[in-house]
Amino acid sequence: MPKTLLILLGPTGVGKTDLSIEIAKYYNTEIISCDSRQIYKEMSIGTAVPDQQTLETIHHHFIRSHSIHDYYNASKFEVEVLERLELLFQKKDVVLMTGGSMMYIDALCKGIDDLPEVDVELRRSLMARMEAEGIESLRNELKYHDPVYYNEVDLRNPKRILHALEICLMTGKPYSSFRINQTKKRPFQIIKLGLNRDREVLYNRINQRVDTMFSEGIEKEAIGLYPFRSLNSLNTVGYRELFDYFDGKITIEEAKEKIKANSRKYARKQLTWFRRDPEIKWFIPNMKNEIIAYADQQRQAGNLR
């Protein structure tokens, strides 16, 4: 059988963490986290990082491994995870990746177009300009340099606007000209396992998770991060709302309710994204035996992407 990467994915709050431990134990393997926020060491409570006992039960990778001050994206994740997998597959036949960051999962499975490395000084100057002038200034310049991508991109997403403009200015070519969207071959089998629950149950779990975050001290954690609130890494549900509270825009009760509402909204976005992928086999979290049986069956088939 080929080396196999199992991907346990699903919306926030669905119950991936506990099940991932059980699956990793069954395969005697390690876990790669695919969460674009748990990767930051300064953010733990607001990103629902597993407790220390859980992290010690199974070796986890890409949790608290980077700083909020690092420029990080799905492309870097692809490169770093592929390097880590090469090492892990030397001693393991199966590796488990778990998380809900849609772009990161796609980057690892399909690959991201090869783009030139962006100059650090250019990035700093554009970030400073965005801070001083707002995102609208960068949007207008991107429209001038690359109207094709401008008409495709989410104009509310500063990270994507910034990255596209960086490429345009550095290469003198439209960012869209580098995007060929060709799936890359991987030297291992990929099996995608999706988790979902009844919507009411999922929403209740999300609400309870937010209550737990407040009891564990997310407000104190967010206060420590407030001076860095302009960083893209902190443009995150749970922190954004508390920053508005610190700025006096809303009350603490409103912040808490907004975190719950925005977390539920994010879960819906995740599910909409994942449902487009016909390669995902869906389960509910208490179907551990069925999930393992399906994974083993697919491994026996041994189909490489």
N, C-alpha and C positions, 0 to 999 in steps of 0.2 A: 504494500500500500504506500502511496506517496505521503510525504509529510503533510500534516493537516493543520490549518488554522481554523478553529471554531470561533465564530463571532456571535456572542450573545448580546443582542441589541434590543432597544425598546425605549419608550418614553420615560421621562424623569419620574421617579417615585413608584415604578411598576414592580420593583423587587429584584432587580438584576444582581445586586451585591450578594445576597444570601445564597441564591441559586448558583452563582458563579463559583462560590467556594465549594459547594457540593460537587459540581461538575469537575472542577480542577482536582479535587481529591480523587475522584473516580479515575481520571486519566493520569494521576500522579504528575501533574504539570504545574506551570506557572501562569500568572495572569498579566496580560497587558491591558492597562486602562486606556479606554478611548473616550476620555472626557476632556474637552478643551479648557476646562477651568480647574478640575482637580489636579491638573499638571502643575499648578502654581503653588509654591510652598507657603506663601503668605495668606492663602485663602483655604480654610479648612471647614469651618462651621457652615459658612454660606454656600459651600459647594458640596456639602454632605459627604466629605471624605470618610471612608470606612474607619471605624475605631481601631486603635492600635492592636488590640487582640486579633481582630480580623486580618489586619495587614501582616501580622506575625504568623497566622495560621498557614497562609499561602504566600509565596514570594510574589509581590506585585511590582510591576514596572510602570513608569510614567505617572506616578503619583507623587506630588510634591518634589518633582525633579527639576523644575525650572523656576525662575523668578518672574514676578509681574513686570519687571523692568526689561526682560528679554523680549525681543521681537520674535514672535512665534506664530506659525500658521500651519495650515494643513499640509503644505508642501514640505516643510521641515519635519512634520510628524511622519510623513510617508518615508522620507529618507532615514530618519532615526529608527523607526520601527522595523524597517526592512533590515537594517544592520543588526538590530537586536534579535530579530527572528533567525537570522543566519547563525548566530551563536546558539540560540536556544534549540534550534533543530539539530544541532550536533549531539545533543543529549536527550532530546524529547521527540517523540513521534507526533505528539499533539500539543499545540499551544492554544490557550484560550484568550481571546480578546473580548472585553466587555465594555459597554458604554452606550451613549446615545448621541454623540456628536456626529451629525450626519455627514458633514464635509470631510471629517477626519476618516470616517469609515470608507467613504467613496475614494478618498485619496489612496488609502492602503489597498483597496480592492482593485481599483481601476487605474490608478496612477493619475498624476497631474502633469500637464504639459511642461516640458523643460523650459524654464525661464531663466534669464540671466540673473545673477546675484545682484541685488540692489546696493548701491553705494550708501554707506551709513550716514554720511554727511547730508546727502540728498534727502534721505528719510527724515533726519532730524529737522532739516529746514522746512520740509513740508508739514511735519507735525507741529512745528512752532507756528507756521502760518495758519494751520487749521485752528490752533488754539487762539490766535489773535484775530483772525478774520471770519472763522466759522467754516463749516463744511461747504457752504454755498459757493465760496470762492474756488475751491478745488473741483466742485462739480462743473462749474462753468469752463474751467480750463480743460477738464477731461472731455467735455462735449466738443471743444475745439480740436483737440488732438485725436480723439477717437469717438466719433458720433455713433459708430456701430455698437460699441460696447456700452456707451452712455444710454442707448435705448434699451439695453438688455439688463443692466445692473440694477440692483436694489439701491435706489438713490438715498435711502435712509441708513445705509450701511457704510459708515465712514472707513472701515477697514478695507473694504473692497474698492471704494473710490480712491483711497490713498495708494493702494498697491498698484492699481491700474495706471494711475498717473505717474507713479515712480518709473514704471517700465517705459511708458511713453517718453518721458523726459530723458531717461538714461540712454535709450536706444535710438530715439528719433523715429521710431516706428509705432503704429497703433498697437495697443495691448492685444486687441482682438486678432491681430495677424499671427500671434504666437499660439492661439488657442485652436488646437486641432482635434481635441476631444477623442483621442484614440486610446482605447483600452490597452493597457500594458499586460504582457504575459507575466505570470508569477510562477516561480518554480515550486509551488506548493498548492495543495488543494484548499479551497475556501468553502466552508459550510456556514450558512447564515441562519441563525436561530432567533426568531422574533418573539418577544414577550408582550402580552397585552392583557388587560383586565376589563371587566365591565366598567363603563365610563364613571358611574357614580362611585364605585369602589375606588377607582384610580384617583378621582378628584378628592375623595375623603383622605386617602393616603397622602396626597400632596399637601392638603391643608394641615394634616397632623405633622408632617415633616417640617413645615414652616413653624408651627408652634414649638416643636422640639428645638429648632434652630435658635429661637428666641430664649428658650429656657437654658440653652447651652452657652449663650452669650454672643450671638451674632452682632448685637448692637456695639459691644465693646470691640469686637474684631473690625467692624466697619469704621469705627472712629479712628483706629490706628491706620487704616488705609485711606482715609479721607484726603490727606494731602496729595495723594497720587490719583485722585478720582478721574483725571483727564486721560489716563492710560486706557488703551483699548481693552486690556485684560480685565479692567474693572467696569467695563460697560456690560454688566452682568446682572441678571435678575437677583434680587436679594441685597445687592449693594447699591444699585442705582436708586432704589426707592428710599433707602436709608440716607443716602447723600442728600436727597431732596428734603428729608426730615431735618437733617443737620442744617440745611440752608434755610429752614423755616418755611418751606413751601407747603408742607403737609404735616399732620400730626403723626405721632408714633402709631396710633391705631390705624390711621389711613395708610401708612407705610406698610404695616403688616398685612392689611387686606389687599393692597396692591401687589405685594409679593405673591400672595396666594393666587390672585387672579392672573398675574403675568406668568406664573409657573404653570398654571392650567393651560394658558394660551400656548406656551412653549411646548407642552406635551402634545397638544393638538397639531402643532406645526411638525413635530417629529413624526407623528403617526402619518400625516399626509405625505411626508417625504418618503418614509419607509414603504408605504403601501404601493408606491410606484415600482418597487423592485420585485420582480417575479421570482427571484432566487431565494427570497426569505420564506422560510417555513414557520408558521405562527403557532404558538402554544400559550397556555396560561402558566403562571409560575409554579403551580403545584404539580405539574406534569413532568417531574424530573426523570422518571423512568422512561416515559415516552420520548422525551428529548434525547436522552442518551441512546435509546434504541434507534431513533432516526439518524443520529450522528454516526453511529456505528455502521448502519446500513449504507449511508452515503460514503463512508470511508472505504467500505468493501468495494463499492462501485469504482472508487479511485479515479474520478474524473478530474483532470487538471483543467484550470481555466485556460 
